[in-house]
Amino acid sequence: TGDKKEDKKADEKKRDMSKVKCYNCKREGHFAKDCKKAKVKDYEYYKTKMLLAKKDKDE
C-alpha cells in the first residue's frame, strides 16, 4: 500500500517538459529554477519602489 503512494508521487514529478513555461525568460521547456539566463527581477515593482524611496528622501 505504501509503494503505490510513492509511485504516484514519482509520476507527478515527471512532467511533460514541452508544456512547462519558464517565468524568468518566458520560454518553454524548463522551469525558472533551471533557467540559464540571469534572473530577471520584476521591473515595475522595483521602479515604483525606487520612486517611492526618492519621494520620501525629497520630503
C-alpha positions in Angstrom: 0.0 0.0 0.0 2.9 2.4 0.8 4.6 1.7 -2.5 1.6 2.9 -4.6 1.8 6.4 -2.9 5.5 6.6 -3.8 4.8 5.6 -7.4 2.1 8.2 -7.7 4.5 11.0 -6.4 7.1 9.9 -8.9 4.6 10.1 -11.7 3.6 13.7 -10.7 7.3 14.8 -10.7 7.7 13.5 -14.3 6.1 16.5 -16.1 5.7 17.0 -19.8 8.5 19.4 -20.1 7.3 20.7 -23.5 4.3 22.3 -21.8 6.3 23.8 -18.9 7.0 27.6 -19.1 9.9 29.4 -17.5 8.8 32.5 -15.6 12.3 34.0 -16.0 12.8 34.1 -19.7 9.2 33.3 -20.8 10.4 30.3 -22.9 9.0 26.8 -22.8 10.8 23.6 -21.9 12.2 24.3 -18.5 11.4 25.8 -15.1 12.7 29.2 -13.8 14.9 27.4 -11.3 16.6 25.6 -14.2 16.9 28.7 -16.3 20.4 29.5 -17.6 19.6 33.2 -18.2 20.3 35.7 -15.5 17.4 36.2 -13.2 15.0 38.9 -14.3 13.6 41.0 -11.5 10.2 42.5 -11.6 11.0 45.8 -13.3 7.7 47.6 -12.5 7.9 46.6 -8.8 11.4 48.0 -8.4 10.6 51.1 -10.4 7.7 52.1 -8.1 9.8 51.1 -5.1 12.6 53.4 -6.2 10.2 56.3 -7.0 8.6 56.0 -3.5 12.0 55.9 -1.8 13.1 59.0 -3.8 9.9 60.8 -2.9 10.4 60.1 0.8 14.0 61.3 0.6 13.0 64.6 -1.1 10.5 65.4 1.7 
